[in-house]
Amino acid sequence: MPNFQLYNYNTVSSTNDKAKTFAEKGNFNLVVIAERQTKGRGRFNRKWSSSSGGLYMTILLKEKNSDKIKYLTLIASLAVSKSIKSLSGLNGMVKWPNDVLVNGKKVCGILTEILHGKKTYAIIGIGLNINQKKFPKIIMEKATSLKIECNKQFEVKTAAKFIIREFQRLYAYYEKHDCLKITNLWKKSSHTIGKWVKAKTLEGEYAGKAIGIDKDCNLLLKLDNGKIKKIMEGDIFITANTA
Ligand code: BTN
């Protein structure tokens, strides 16, 4: 994979939207980084708290294989987890489908989008809480930052550099179609697998033991009746730590 061109901004509406404007002009293999966002968003169009001190970055790639796009979210979450370890020594655990947790609280969210134009692009937005000391009340209990966990300030640019380097390393497996390698690495850092969870999806709620992810990155739940339920999207809540 070629080196990424970096674009740094003070304030943007959303780095994902900024990346889209690059894609619309036919640019790709680049990273948009901003110090804050005025309209940072997450999955299901939720607001993403984007005050200064956090890392807001989007990787823009040309994509041939859009049915494998969910792997890019796994790769990004693994890259963040590894970078958290290198920066702070903390264990960043990946939570299906798109989060990284530290000490059970969300430190990072990933929003992967696809843009179909003359070409197809993948837009991988990463929000990592680094130096924030507090969050809006509504998420305070569930969110954390590296600073809250370590009582130490971190260099946001260094975090971005680590994440990009690790993303490129893992992306090489994706390019070689070695998706099994990615799923295996993800399982090793997983906060979800082996736990009892409740999955809230658009078609309903399911409770069961998270036993793995399939080749399409769906979460596999073993329900009480012994059947395996494929969860394709939704939110996961851990109901017990061990099975
Ligand atoms: C989620 O947990 O729902 C995903 C949150 C993704 C937030 C990042 S911050 C950088 C990029 N720009 C956005 O507007 N969203 C993503």
Boltz pocket constraint, residues with backbone or C-beta under 6 A from the ligand:
constraints:
  - pocket:
      binder: B
      contacts: [[A, 13], [A, 14], [A, 15], [A, 16], [A, 17], [A, 37], [A, 39], [A, 40], [A, 41], [A, 42], [A, 43], [A, 44], [A, 46], [A, 48], [A, 55], [A, 56], [A, 57], [A, 58], [A, 98], [A, 99], [A, 108], [A, 109], [A, 110], [A, 111], [A, 125], [A, 126], [A, 127], [A, 128]]
      max_distance: 6.0
